C-alpha cells in the first residue's frame, strides 16, 4: 500500500466535510418570525426555509433539516425584498460629474442599446439601497424618445451576469409632450414655449416613432416570410415590444400627455405601463376605464403646479387604490433608491392601505414586469430575496436586521454605515 492509497480516506472525509459545509452555507431557516407573505395571509409565527437560493418552505409547520443555519426570528418580521421598478441604479454615481454617468446616449431612437451593458456593479449606491431593504430594481436609460432597454437586476453579485434577472426588462419610451411645461423622464423641466410650437414638435416626434414602428413590423413580417433582409439591430430590438412580448415603460406626466400616450399605446397594441403620471389623480376614471397600469414617481416632493393641492402627491396612491387602478411606485433615481419604502409609506396616512402600499413596491411591479413567478412575495419556489426587520418596513424607525438576495445573506454595510461608525468613534 503506497502513501497515495493511505491518503484516499483522508481526502474522502475532507470532501464530505466540504460538501456538508457547502450545504450549510446554502441553507437557512428564519424561525418564530412574523411572515408578511404579501400574496396571502400574514403568518404571525412561522418559519421561512431557504435552500440553494430558493424559498423551500413557508408556514407554521415547516420542518428544518439538519445542517441548517438558523436565525431566531422572535420579535422580527420577514418581508419579500423591495422592488424599485424605475431607477438609474448602476448607471450613475455623482450626477454633477459626467464621467460617472452612463445612462444616456446620442440619438432619438436607440432601442437596441442595453442599460445592462453599462451597469456598474461597484456603485456605492447599491449597498446603500440594500441595507434599506431594496433587493432588485429596473435600471433605466434615458435620452432621446426611445433611449433603449432597461435591465432587471438583483442588487448583489460579482458581475452584471450574476446580478441579471432580465437584460431586456422593458423598452423605454419618453413620450413627447403637448404641454409647454412638463417633467421629463427623470424629473427635470423643459422651458416654456408657445403651444403651437410644442404641438408641432409633438406631432413630428410621434410621427417618427410611428414610422419606426411600421418599419419594424414590415421587417419582422419579411423575416417570417423567409425573404432575404439585411439585419437591422434597431428594428430587431423593437420586435418583442411590438408583439406585446415585452413591456414598454412610457413616461407621461400631465393629464393630456397620459391620455395621448394611452391612445398611442393602444393603437400600437403595446403591453405598456405609464411612468411618472403626476396627473394620475386628474384622469383616474380614464385610467380605470382603459385598465392602465401605472408606476408613480417619488412622493417626497412638491406638486407639479403651484395651484395643485399641496398634499396631492401623498394622496394620489390612495385615490388610485379607491378607483381600482393598478399601480406601483418607484423612485426614478439612484442615490435615493434607499427611500423607496418611505416614499410610499407616507401615503398610508393619506388614505392608502398599508397592504396596498407594500404591494406597490413588491408584488405589483413584479407582476407588471412578468417576474411574479420568481419574486415579489414570500412563497415556496420563489427566489429568496427577503428582508427581515424589527418593525414595520414602511416606518422610518424600523431597522433592517437581515437581507437575503438570491438566497445569500448580505452584509449590512454601506458607505453610510461606514461613515457613521467612523465618526461615532471619533476621539
C-alpha positions as CSV (number, residue, x, y, z in Angstrom):
1,X,0.0,0.0,0.0
2,X,1.6,3.3,-1.1
3,X,1.2,6.7,0.5
4,X,-1.3,7.8,-2.1
5,X,-3.6,4.9,-1.1
6,X,-3.3,5.9,2.5
7,X,-4.3,9.4,1.7
8,X,-7.6,8.4,-0.1
9,X,-9.7,8.0,3.1
10,X,-8.5,11.4,4.4
11,X,-9.3,13.0,1.1
12,X,-12.8,11.4,1.0
13,X,-13.5,12.7,4.6
14,X,-12.3,16.2,3.6
15,X,-14.5,16.2,0.5
16,X,-17.5,15.1,2.5
17,X,-16.8,17.7,5.1
18,X,-16.5,20.4,2.4
19,X,-19.8,19.2,0.9
20,X,-21.6,19.4,4.3
21,X,-20.2,22.9,4.9
22,X,-21.4,23.9,1.4
23,X,-25.0,22.7,2.2
24,X,-25.0,24.6,5.5
25,X,-23.8,27.7,3.7
26,X,-26.7,27.5,1.2
27,X,-29.5,26.5,3.7
28,X,-31.0,28.9,6.2
29,X,-34.1,29.0,8.3
30,X,-35.7,32.0,9.9
31,X,-37.8,30.6,12.8
32,X,-40.5,32.0,15.0
33,X,-40.9,35.2,12.9
34,X,-43.9,37.1,11.7
35,X,-44.1,36.4,7.9
36,X,-45.8,39.0,5.7
37,X,-46.2,36.9,2.5
38,X,-48.0,39.8,0.5
39,X,-49.7,37.2,-1.7
40,X,-51.7,35.6,1.1
41,X,-52.4,35.7,4.8
42,X,-49.7,37.0,7.2
43,X,-48.3,34.2,9.4
44,X,-47.9,35.5,12.9
45,X,-45.4,32.9,14.0
46,X,-43.7,30.7,11.4
47,X,-40.6,29.6,9.6
48,X,-39.1,30.5,6.2
49,X,-36.7,27.9,4.8
50,X,-34.1,28.9,2.2
51,X,-32.1,26.3,0.2
52,X,-29.8,26.9,-2.8
53,X,-31.2,30.3,-3.4
54,X,-34.9,29.5,-3.3
55,X,-37.6,29.6,-0.7
56,X,-38.3,25.9,0.0
57,X,-40.8,26.2,2.9
58,X,-43.1,28.8,4.4
59,X,-45.5,28.3,7.3
60,X,-46.0,27.5,10.9
61,X,-45.2,23.8,10.5
62,X,-42.1,23.8,8.4
63,X,-39.5,21.1,9.3
64,X,-36.0,22.4,9.5
65,X,-33.4,19.9,8.1
66,X,-30.1,19.2,9.8
67,X,-27.0,21.3,9.0
68,X,-29.2,24.4,8.5
69,X,-28.1,27.8,9.7
70,X,-31.0,29.1,11.9
71,X,-31.9,32.7,12.5
72,X,-34.0,33.3,15.6
73,X,-36.9,35.5,14.3
74,X,-38.6,36.2,17.6
75,X,-39.8,39.8,17.5
76,X,-38.8,40.1,13.8
77,X,-40.8,40.3,10.6
78,X,-40.0,38.7,7.2
79,X,-40.9,40.6,4.1
80,X,-40.3,40.0,0.4
81,X,-37.4,42.1,-0.9
82,X,-38.4,45.5,-2.2
83,X,-38.5,46.2,-5.9
84,X,-37.8,49.8,-7.2
85,X,-39.3,49.5,-10.7
86,X,-37.7,52.6,-12.3
87,X,-34.2,53.7,-11.3
88,X,-30.8,54.8,-12.6
89,X,-29.1,52.5,-10.1
90,X,-25.8,51.2,-11.5
91,X,-25.8,53.8,-14.3
92,X,-24.8,56.9,-12.4
93,X,-22.7,57.8,-9.3
94,X,-22.3,61.5,-9.0
95,X,-24.8,63.4,-11.1
96,X,-22.7,66.6,-11.4
97,X,-19.6,64.6,-12.6
98,X,-20.3,63.5,-16.2
99,X,-17.6,60.7,-16.2
100,X,-19.5,58.9,-13.5
101,X,-22.7,58.9,-15.6
102,X,-23.5,56.3,-18.2
103,X,-27.3,56.3,-18.6
104,X,-27.7,58.3,-21.9
105,X,-26.5,58.0,-25.5
106,X,-26.8,60.2,-28.5
107,X,-29.8,59.8,-30.8
108,X,-33.6,59.9,-30.6
109,X,-34.3,56.3,-31.2
110,X,-31.8,53.7,-29.8
111,X,-34.0,50.7,-28.8
112,X,-31.1,48.3,-29.2
113,X,-28.9,49.9,-26.5
114,X,-28.9,47.9,-23.2
115,X,-28.6,49.5,-19.8
116,X,-27.3,46.1,-18.8
117,X,-24.1,46.8,-20.8
118,X,-23.3,49.9,-18.7
119,X,-24.4,48.6,-15.3
120,X,-21.6,49.2,-12.7
121,X,-21.7,46.5,-10.0
122,X,-19.3,48.5,-7.7
123,X,-21.6,51.5,-7.4
124,X,-21.7,52.8,-3.9
125,X,-25.4,53.4,-4.2
126,X,-26.1,49.6,-4.5
127,X,-25.2,48.7,-0.9
128,X,-26.9,51.8,0.4
129,X,-30.1,50.6,-1.2
130,X,-29.7,47.1,0.0
131,X,-29.4,48.0,3.7
132,X,-32.8,49.7,3.4
133,X,-34.4,46.5,2.0
134,X,-34.3,47.1,-1.8
135,X,-33.1,43.8,-3.3
136,X,-33.9,44.2,-7.0
137,X,-34.5,47.1,-9.5
138,X,-35.3,48.1,-13.0
139,X,-32.3,50.2,-14.2
140,X,-33.4,52.5,-16.9
141,X,-31.6,54.5,-19.6
142,X,-32.7,58.0,-20.7
143,X,-32.0,60.4,-23.6
144,X,-34.0,60.7,-26.8
145,X,-37.5,59.4,-27.4
146,X,-36.6,55.7,-27.2
147,X,-33.3,55.6,-25.2
148,X,-33.0,51.8,-25.1
149,X,-33.7,48.7,-23.0
150,X,-33.9,48.7,-19.2
151,X,-32.4,45.9,-17.1
152,X,-34.0,44.0,-14.3
153,X,-31.2,43.4,-11.8
154,X,-30.6,41.8,-8.4
155,X,-28.5,44.0,-6.1
156,X,-25.8,41.5,-5.3
157,X,-23.2,39.8,-7.3
158,X,-19.6,40.0,-8.7
159,X,-20.7,40.8,-12.2
160,X,-23.8,42.0,-14.2
161,X,-24.3,38.5,-15.3
162,X,-24.6,37.2,-11.7
163,X,-27.0,40.1,-10.9
164,X,-29.1,39.7,-14.1
165,X,-32.8,38.9,-13.9
166,X,-33.5,40.1,-17.5
167,X,-31.3,42.4,-19.5
168,X,-34.3,43.1,-21.8
169,X,-36.6,44.0,-18.8
170,X,-38.5,46.7,-20.7
171,X,-38.4,49.1,-23.7
172,X,-38.2,52.7,-22.6
173,X,-40.3,55.4,-24.4
174,X,-40.2,59.0,-23.3
175,X,-43.5,60.2,-24.7
176,X,-43.4,63.6,-26.5
177,X,-45.4,66.3,-24.6
178,X,-48.1,68.6,-25.7
179,X,-47.7,70.9,-22.7
180,X,-45.3,73.9,-22.6
181,X,-44.1,72.9,-19.2
182,X,-43.6,69.3,-18.1
183,X,-41.4,66.9,-16.2
184,X,-39.1,64.8,-18.4
185,X,-38.3,61.1,-17.8
186,X,-36.3,61.8,-14.6
187,X,-37.9,65.0,-13.4
188,X,-36.2,68.0,-14.9
189,X,-38.3,70.7,-16.5
190,X,-38.3,72.0,-20.0
191,X,-38.6,75.6,-20.9
192,X,-42.0,77.2,-21.5
193,X,-42.8,77.6,-25.2
194,X,-45.8,78.5,-27.4
195,X,-48.4,75.8,-27.6
196,X,-48.3,75.8,-31.5
197,X,-44.5,75.2,-31.4
198,X,-44.9,72.4,-28.8
199,X,-47.7,70.8,-30.8
200,X,-45.7,70.8,-34.0
201,X,-42.7,69.2,-32.2
202,X,-45.1,66.6,-30.6
203,X,-46.6,65.6,-34.0
204,X,-43.1,65.4,-35.6
205,X,-41.7,63.2,-32.9
206,X,-44.7,60.9,-32.7
207,X,-44.8,60.6,-36.4
208,X,-41.2,59.5,-36.5
209,X,-42.0,56.9,-33.8
210,X,-45.0,55.6,-35.8
211,X,-42.8,55.4,-38.9
212,X,-40.1,53.5,-37.0
213,X,-42.7,51.0,-35.6
214,X,-44.2,50.5,-39.0
215,X,-40.7,49.7,-40.4
216,X,-40.1,47.3,-37.6
217,X,-43.4,45.4,-38.3
218,X,-42.6,45.2,-42.1
219,X,-39.1,44.0,-41.2
220,X,-40.5,41.3,-38.9
221,X,-43.0,40.1,-41.5
222,X,-40.3,40.0,-44.1
223,X,-38.2,37.8,-41.9
224,X,-41.1,35.5,-41.1
225,X,-41.8,35.1,-44.8
226,X,-38.3,33.9,-45.4
227,X,-37.4,36.9,-47.5
228,X,-33.8,38.0,-47.7
229,X,-33.4,41.0,-45.5
230,X,-30.4,42.7,-44.1
231,X,-30.0,42.5,-40.3
232,X,-31.1,45.8,-38.6
233,X,-30.3,45.9,-34.9
234,X,-32.6,48.9,-34.4
235,X,-35.6,47.3,-35.9
236,X,-34.8,43.9,-34.4
237,X,-34.8,45.4,-30.9
238,X,-38.4,46.7,-31.3
239,X,-40.0,43.4,-32.4
240,X,-40.6,41.9,-28.9
241,X,-42.4,45.1,-27.8
242,X,-44.5,45.4,-30.9
243,X,-45.6,41.8,-30.5
244,X,-46.7,42.5,-26.9
245,X,-44.0,40.2,-25.6
246,X,-42.0,42.9,-23.8
247,X,-43.4,45.7,-21.5
248,X,-43.0,49.2,-22.7
249,X,-42.5,51.9,-20.0
250,X,-43.9,55.2,-21.3
251,X,-43.2,58.3,-19.4
252,X,-46.0,60.8,-19.3
253,X,-46.9,63.3,-16.5
254,X,-49.7,65.7,-17.5
255,X,-53.3,64.6,-17.9
256,X,-53.2,65.4,-21.6
257,X,-49.9,63.5,-22.1
258,X,-51.2,60.5,-20.2
259,X,-54.3,60.2,-22.4
260,X,-52.3,60.7,-25.6
261,X,-49.8,58.1,-24.5
262,X,-52.5,55.6,-23.7
263,X,-54.2,56.2,-27.0
264,X,-51.0,55.7,-28.9
265,X,-50.0,52.6,-27.0
266,X,-53.4,51.0,-27.5
267,X,-53.3,51.8,-31.3
268,X,-49.9,50.2,-31.4
269,X,-51.1,47.2,-29.3
270,X,-48.3,47.5,-26.8
271,X,-48.1,45.9,-23.4
272,X,-47.4,49.2,-21.7
273,X,-47.1,51.0,-18.3
274,X,-47.3,54.7,-17.7
275,X,-44.4,56.0,-15.6
276,X,-44.4,59.3,-13.7
277,X,-48.1,60.1,-14.0
278,X,-48.1,63.3,-11.9
279,X,-51.7,64.0,-13.1
280,X,-53.0,60.4,-12.5
281,X,-55.4,61.8,-9.9
282,X,-57.0,64.0,-12.6
283,X,-57.6,61.2,-15.0
284,X,-58.2,58.3,-12.6
285,X,-61.5,57.3,-14.2
286,X,-59.8,57.3,-17.7
287,X,-57.1,55.1,-16.3
288,X,-59.6,52.6,-14.8
289,X,-61.7,52.5,-18.0
290,X,-58.6,51.7,-20.1
291,X,-57.2,49.3,-17.4
292,X,-53.9,51.3,-17.5
293,X,-51.0,50.1,-15.2
294,X,-49.2,53.0,-13.6
295,X,-45.8,53.4,-12.0
296,X,-46.0,56.5,-9.8
297,X,-42.8,58.6,-9.2
298,X,-41.3,59.6,-5.9
299,X,-43.8,61.2,-3.4
300,X,-41.5,63.2,-1.2
301,X,-41.5,66.3,-3.4
302,X,-43.6,69.3,-4.3
303,X,-46.7,69.2,-6.6
304,X,-46.1,69.7,-10.4
305,X,-48.0,73.0,-10.4
306,X,-48.4,75.9,-7.9
307,X,-52.2,75.5,-7.8
308,X,-52.2,71.8,-7.2
309,X,-53.2,70.6,-3.7
310,X,-50.1,70.7,-1.5
311,X,-50.5,67.1,-0.4
312,X,-51.7,65.6,-3.7
313,X,-48.5,63.5,-4.2
314,X,-49.3,61.7,-0.9
315,X,-53.0,61.4,-1.7
316,X,-52.6,60.1,-5.3
317,X,-51.9,56.4,-4.4
318,X,-55.0,56.3,-2.2
319,X,-57.1,57.8,-5.0
320,X,-55.8,55.1,-7.4
321,X,-56.5,52.4,-4.9
322,X,-60.0,53.6,-4.3
323,X,-60.8,53.5,-8.0
324,X,-59.2,50.1,-8.6
325,X,-56.3,51.3,-10.8
326,X,-53.3,49.0,-10.6
327,X,-50.2,50.9,-9.6
328,X,-46.6,50.5,-8.4
329,X,-44.2,53.2,-7.0
330,X,-40.6,53.9,-8.0
331,X,-38.0,56.5,-7.0
332,X,-36.7,57.1,-10.5
333,X,-33.2,57.8,-9.1
334,X,-30.1,56.2,-7.8
335,X,-28.8,57.6,-4.5
336,X,-32.4,57.9,-3.3
337,X,-33.5,54.3,-4.0
338,X,-33.0,53.7,-0.3
339,X,-36.0,55.9,0.4
340,X,-38.4,53.6,-1.5
341,X,-40.4,52.3,1.5
342,X,-40.8,55.7,2.9
343,X,-41.9,57.3,-0.4
344,X,-45.0,55.0,-0.4
345,X,-45.2,54.8,3.4
346,X,-46.1,58.4,3.7
347,X,-49.3,57.8,1.6
348,X,-50.6,55.4,4.3
349,X,-51.6,58.4,6.4
350,X,-53.3,59.9,3.3
351,X,-55.8,57.2,2.6
352,X,-53.7,54.4,1.2
353,X,-53.9,51.0,2.9
354,X,-50.7,49.6,4.4
355,X,-51.3,46.4,2.4
356,X,-51.6,48.2,-0.9
357,X,-48.5,50.3,-0.1
358,X,-46.4,47.3,0.5
359,X,-47.7,45.6,-2.6
360,X,-46.8,48.6,-4.7
361,X,-43.1,48.0,-4.0
362,X,-43.1,44.2,-4.1
363,X,-45.6,42.0,-5.9
364,X,-47.4,44.5,-8.1
365,X,-44.3,45.7,-10.0
366,X,-43.2,42.1,-10.3
367,X,-46.5,41.3,-12.0
368,X,-46.1,44.3,-14.3
369,X,-42.7,43.1,-15.5
370,X,-43.6,39.4,-15.7
371,X,-41.4,38.1,-12.9
372,X,-44.1,37.5,-10.2
373,X,-43.5,33.7,-10.6
374,X,-40.0,34.4,-9.2
375,X,-40.2,37.4,-7.0
376,X,-42.5,39.8,-5.1
377,X,-43.9,37.6,-2.3
378,X,-42.8,35.1,0.3
379,X,-43.9,31.8,-1.3
380,X,-42.4,28.4,-1.7
381,X,-40.5,28.1,-5.0
382,X,-39.6,31.7,-5.4
383,X,-36.2,33.3,-5.4
384,X,-35.2,34.0,-1.8
385,X,-35.0,37.8,-1.9
386,X,-36.0,38.6,1.6
387,X,-35.8,41.3,4.2
388,X,-36.0,40.8,8.0
389,X,-36.9,43.8,10.1
390,X,-37.6,44.6,13.8
391,X,-40.8,46.5,12.8
392,X,-43.0,47.8,10.0
393,X,-40.8,48.1,6.9
394,X,-42.7,51.3,5.9
395,X,-41.7,53.1,9.2
396,X,-38.6,55.3,9.4
397,X,-37.9,54.0,12.8
398,X,-37.6,50.3,11.7
399,X,-34.2,48.7,11.4
400,X,-33.3,46.1,8.9
401,X,-31.8,43.1,10.6
402,X,-31.1,40.7,7.7
403,X,-31.3,40.8,3.9
404,X,-31.1,37.8,1.6
405,X,-30.6,38.2,-2.2
406,X,-30.8,35.0,-4.3
407,X,-30.7,33.1,-1.0
408,X,-27.4,34.6,0.2
409,X,-27.2,36.7,3.3
410,X,-26.0,40.3,2.6
411,X,-23.6,42.1,4.9
412,X,-25.4,45.2,6.1
413,X,-22.6,47.6,5.3
414,X,-22.6,50.6,3.1
415,X,-20.8,53.9,2.6
416,X,-23.3,55.4,5.0
417,X,-22.8,52.8,7.8
418,X,-19.0,53.1,7.4
419,X,-19.0,56.9,7.8
420,X,-21.5,56.6,10.7
421,X,-19.2,54.2,12.6
422,X,-16.1,56.2,11.7
423,X,-17.4,59.5,13.1
424,X,-19.3,57.8,16.0
425,X,-15.9,56.6,17.3
426,X,-14.1,59.8,16.7
427,X,-11.9,60.7,19.7
